[in-house]
Amino acid sequence: AMLFTQSDASRSAGRFGDFSFLFEALCKWNWHIYAESFGAALYHSQDYRNREIDVVVKLPDGQWYAFFLRFL
């Protein structure tokens, strides 16, 4: 993610948005690995009104759960 944003730790120290982006990416990656371990799928949802769900976990039995991630 740091490569994607063309940042390094010294330049990003004062930019809260970079750390928020990294936190969200790390959370999604960890949730992806965990969900795969029991056959669940991970999705992201955003509609045309810019309403967003960061993580949607869909279980093998069809149940799903939605989560909104934020770095405070």
Salt bridges, closest charged atoms under 4 A:
ASP18 OD2 - ARG15 NH2 2.80
GLU24 OE2 - LYS28 NZ 3.10
GLU24 OE1 - ARG70 NH1 3.11
GLU36 OE2 - HIS32 NE2 3.25
ASP47 OD2 - ARG51 NE 2.73
GLU52 OE2 - HIS44 NE2 3.34
GLU52 OE1 - ARG70 NH2 3.97
ASP54 OD2 - ARG70 NH1 3.63
